[in-house]
Amino acid sequence: MERRALVLALALTLPLVLFCVPYAYALTTQSTYVVLFGDSIPAHGQVLEVVRCSSPTDSTQHFALFLSSPFTLTVIGSSLINSASGEASTGETPNGWAVIVHNPEATPEAVGVQIICQSPITVAGVGVPEFGSLYAAIAIGAVAYFLLARRYGASKVQPRPTG
């Protein structure tokens, strides 16, 4: 193989190899964690439980309740909140939950709200790219290789004259 063709092949292959490094790192990195907040609800009262992820860039989608009296305590309402503890609106990353629980009993009851938070994975400050980007990189590399192979493949190597 001609030296220039080898350099070209390496130049086209190297970005694809480096593209996979964040995925390999992401497979070894913990990206989820649990946040649990517990409180006591007074007799015949209600409590607003606000649970947020540790970092404002983290997100959550679901919550779970730990109730001491599961058949009597009632969830009155729940809402996703943003990193500023306001109600999350369209386009914002949900960073926590606000849950209102009512206690109809004559005694105080314990309640806990648990959320699972997910951290975005970054490598050296750069987010892990999506698979669509990988396919685009492969397609661009293939087109460039095809065009350059036609250009360099058309020129034939002339034998050296002997004499």
Secondary structure, 3 states (H helix, E strand, C coil): CCHHHHHHHHHHHHHHHHHCHHHHHHHCCCCEEEEEEEEEECCCEEEEEEEECCCCCCEEEEEEEEECCCCCCEEEEEEEECCCCCECCCCCCCCEEEEEEEECCCCCEEEEEEEEEECCCEECCEECCCHHHHHHHHHHHHHHHHHHHHHHHHCCCCCCCCC
